[in-house]
Amino acid sequence: MISLAKHIDYREFRHKKFVSKYDTKPWEILNNLSDYILQITAGNINSDPYIAEKNAYINNENIFIGKGTIIESGAYIKGPAYIGENVRIRSGAYIRENVIIGDNCKVGHASEIKNSILFDGLNASHFNYVGDSIVGKDVNLGAGVVCSNYKNLPYGSNISLYTFEGRIETGRNLFGAIIGDGCKIGCNSVLNPGSFLEESVITYSNINIRGYIEKNTIIKK
C-alpha cells in the first residue's frame, strides 16, 4: 500500500493534518484541495506583512500570503491559493487556482502552478509547469521542467499512478506527478502523467520520465 509519508516528510508541514487524511490515496489531496483552501483562507487576503511590488496582481479573495513573502512586479496570483512564509514569486509567475505553496519556496519567471501542493523548500525558478501534482520538500525543478497532467488522446483517458506495487487507478483525467523529497530534475525534462518519483531521484537534462522511479536513482538518459 502506498504511503505518502514514506516519500515526503510532512510532519512539520503547516498543512499536515489535511495531507495525512489522504496519505494512502494521495490523489484525493488534489480532489479536495479547493475546498480546503477556501476553508483556510476564509475569503480574504491576510494582513501579515508581505511585499507585493508595483504591478504585481493579486486577486482580492481566497488568498493567504505568509510573512516575509515577496511577490514581484508582473506576477499574477489568481487563487484560491495559500502561500507560505519567505516565498519568492518572481516576475511573470502565474499562480492559478487551488495551489498551496509551502515556506521558503521559489516560483520563478514564466512558471505556472495549478491545482498542486508544493512542500517547503521547492525551487521552480525558470519556465516550469506544475499541474495537478504533489511536490515534496527541497525539490529542484531545473529550467523548463514540465509536470504534464493530461493524456493527449482523442478518446480521453483517466490517469493511473504507477507505484512499486503496480498501477493504481486515480479516477482523475488530470493528474501530473508525485515527486518525493530532495529530487533534482534536470533542465527541459518532462514528467509524464501519473509519474511517481520516490525521494532523492536525480535526472540529467532532457529526460522523458514516466512511471515509477525508485529512491536514489540517477537517470542519465
N, C-alpha and C positions, 0 to 999 in steps of 0.2 A: 504494500500500500504506500502510495506517495505521501510524504510529509514535507511541507514547505520548510518547516523549521530545521530540517536536516541540511538545507542548502542556503537558507537565508536566515541569519541570526537577527530576529526581530524582538528579542527580549527587552531592549531599551528603546524600541521604536515608539514614537508618540501614538501610533495607531495600532498598537499590538493587540488590543482586545478585538478590534474589528478583524484583523488579519487572522488571528488564532481561531476564530469561528469557522473559517474555511480552510484550515491547514491541510486537510486531506483532499479537498476539492478546490484547488486554488483558482480555477476559472470562475468560481462563484464570487470571488472578490470582485471581478470585473462586472459580473451581473448585478452586484449590489452597491457598486461604487457611487453611483449617482445619488441614491437615497441616503447613503452615509454622509456624503459631503454636504448635501442640503441640510441634513440634521445638524452637523457640527458648525457650519458657517452661519446658520440662523438668519440668512438673508442679507447680511451686511458685511462690508469690509471692516476689518478690525481697526482698532485705534492704536495698536502697538507701533513703536517708532520704526518705520522702514523708509527707504528712499526711493521715490519714483521721479526719475529725471523728466525734464520737459519733453513733451511729445511721446511719453510712454502712455499707452492706452490701457486702462483697467476698467472693466465693467463695474457697475455700481451695486451689484448684489451677489450673494452666494460666493464670495471670495474672501479667504483669510490669508493674510500675508504676515509672516513672523518678523520679529525684531531683527534688525541688522541686515535684512534682505535689501538688495538693490535691484530695481527694475530700470534698465537703461532706456534711453530715448529710442523710440521705434519698436520696442517690444509691445506685444498685444496679449493681454490676458483676458480671454473670453469667459472662462469659467462655465459651470461651477468648478472651483479649484481651492485646494488647501496647500499653501506654500509655506514651508518651514522657515527656520531661522538661518540667517547668514547664507542665504542663497543668492546667486548672481544670475539674473535673467538678462541676457545680453541683447544688444540691438538687433532687431529683426526676428527674434524668437517669437513663436506662436504657441501659447498655452491654450489649448482648446477645452472642450467640455470634459468634466469628470476626471480631474487629474489631482493626484496627491504627489507632492514633491517633498522629500524629507529634508533634514537640515544639511547645511554645508554642501549643497549641490550646485552645479553649474549647467545652465542650459544656454547654448551659445547661438551665434548668428545663423539664421535660416534653419534652426532646429524646430521641429514641430512635435508636440506631445499631445496625445489624445487618448482618453479613457484608459489611463495607465496609473500604476503606483510605482514610484521611484523611491527606493530606500536611501538612507543617509549616505552622503559622500559620492553620489553619482556625478560623472562628468559626461555630458553630451554637448560638447563645446562647438562643433562645427558641422553644419549641414546634415543633421541627423533627423530621422523619422522614427518615432516610437509610438506605435499604435496598438491598443488593446493588449498591453504587455505588463509583466511584473519583473522589475529590475532590481537586483539585490544591492547590498551595501558595497561602496567603494568600487563600483564597476566603472570602467573607462570605455566609452564608445569612441573609437577613432573617427576622424573626419569622414563624413559620407556614409556612416553605418546606418542601415535601414532594418527595422524590425517589421517585416512585411506581415500584414494581418488579414489578407484576403486571397482566396484561391481564384485566379482569373480564368474560370471555366465557364463555358456557355450555359451549362445546366445548373450552376451553383453547387455549393457543397459545404456542409458543416466541417469544421476543422477538428482533427484529432490531436491530442497531446501525446507525444512519444516519450516514454519513460523507460527505466531499466526493466520494468515488468511487461513492457509492450505498449500497445496503443490504447489510449483511453478516449472515449467519445466525450467531447465537451458540450455538445448541443449548440455551439456557437458558430455562426458563419463568419464572425470577425474574431480572430484570436492571433496574437503575434507570437511572443516568446516568453518563457520564464528563464531568467538569467541569474545564476547563483552569485553569491558574494565573491568579490575580488576578481571577476572575469575581466579580461582585457581583449577587446575585439578590434582587430586591425582595420585600417582605413579602407573604405569602399567595400566592406563586406556586407552580405545580405543574410539575415536570419529568416528562413522560410517560415510560413505559418505553422504553429504547433511545435516549434523547436524548444528543446529543454536542455539547457546547459547547467550542469552541476557547478559547484564552486571552483574558482581558480582556473578556469579554462582560459587559454591564451590562443589567439589566432593571428596568423600573419595577415597581410593586406589582401584584398580582392578574393576573399574566401566565400564560397556559397555554402552556407551552413543549413543543415536540415536534420530533423530527428533528434535523437538523444545523444548527448555528449557527456562522457564520464568526467568526474572531477580531475583536476590537474592535467588534463590533456592539452597538448600543444598541437595545433593544426597548422601545417605548413602549406598544404595545397589541397 
